[in-house]
Amino acid sequence: DLNGVKEEVKVIYDVNQVPHIFANNEDDLYFTQGYVMAKDRIWQMEFYTMVAAGRLTEIVGERALEYDRYNRRLGMARAAAKIAENLKSDPISSKILDAYTNGVNSYIAQIDYKNLPVEYKILGYKPTAWTPYKTILMLMNMRNTLNGGSDDFRISNVVDEYGLDTVKDLFPNYPAEESPIIPVGTPWNFKPLPVTTPSKVMAGKNDDKVIVKIPSPAPEIGSNNWAVGGAKSATGLPILSNDPHLGLTLPSIWYQMQLSCPTVNVYGVALPGCPGIVIGYNKDIAWGVTNVGSDVMDFYKIRFNNAEKTHYMYNNKWTPTTKYTEEFRLKSGKIIKDTLIYTHHGPVVYNESKESNFNKNAPAGHAMRWIALETSGSDLMIFYYLNRAKNYDDYRK
């Protein structure tokens, strides 16, 4: 008997311990999804949100400070707070998030120390109440995993060394229809030319060095998919295979389950901390998720008017910056403050070169414009409608 469930709900675990949830209404469905997910993954759910919010110092102390500063300066927590606030006015999003949140908190409220996940015992803390904001933080964490990098600096170095024509030849516009020009198995009867490393960096006006050696997005983060037509399958039905490559974690980033009620019946994998199914199928369609490596992060060299960085030059006039004071609470109770500077492009992730030594994903003195900070909470609704889609038109919509 759980406080918050309106009607009877059945949760059946199969031989692989995959939960199948059968409810009579959507409120109970998402309430139970939150409860079941928390039962298996509460520490993972909470830890990911602490990463995105830049709050690991509260759990492990000062050793996490630079990592927290970087994540806080990326702006994920501030963007998540705005999205969570906006979703309150959307009746479907708020209803799902509230039901899911209540389910998670129902589990947290009844857990005793004996059954507390071992990670909490090792680190000496307890789970705190779940909120819709935490769900959005989890989605922000995924946005960072999938598109929180840039190849712009590396490409600029190649332009500087070999010229724009060479880059255009090497990296043409993505072909609408791909097929290999050289057949598989063709022998390569030549000796490849040596590839050299550029010896200099791109130089901007006033000899500003605008390129730093930044690592590419992680090569293991990607995905692929393929389909088999019904005429070639044993059942006569089409087969869709989706292979999402994310970093290996323990436990996995995915949580396999079925969600069923009169308005939806879907099976697949969910993200811990998020309602609905992200990759899966229902009785009408199947869908996958593939990261195409879109370039959605750009950096702008900023010229400030003074050391306090109160204004910056834009369109030939001095424009005021926006400043935020962030507080990092250490496990010891000590508080460390940090000032964030925002331009109309976005945050200046690092003010000085010595700061950017920690994480090479952001050059000093540059403002970052990242689409992950600008989009709404539509991630959630995409999966809500996909779970219920019946055809290709529904999928496109």
Salt bridges, closest charged atoms under 4 A:
ASP14 OD2 - HIS20 NE2 2.90
GLU26 OE2 - ARG388 NH2 2.96
ASP27 OD2 - LYS6 NZ 2.47
GLU46 OE2 - LYS134 NZ 3.48
GLU58 OE1 - ARG55 NH2 2.78
GLU66 OE1 - ARG69 NH1 3.03
GLU85 OE1 - LYS88 NZ 3.20
ASP151 OD1 - ARG154 NH1 3.59
ASP207 OD1 - LYS209 NZ 3.80
ASP243 OD2 - HIS245 NE2 2.87
ASP284 OD2 - LYS283 NZ 3.55
ASP284 OD2 - LYS390 NZ 3.82
GLU326 OE1 - ARG72 NH1 2.69
GLU326 OE2 - ARG78 NH2 2.91
GLU327 OE2 - LYS337 NZ 3.81
ASP338 OD2 - ARG69 NE 3.45
ASP338 OD1 - ARG73 NH2 2.95
GLU352 OE2 - LYS309 NZ 3.75
GLU355 OE2 - ARG69 NH2 3.24
GLU355 OE1 - ARG73 NH1 3.67
GLU374 OE2 - ARG369 NE 2.77
ASP379 OD1 - ARG143 NH2 2.53
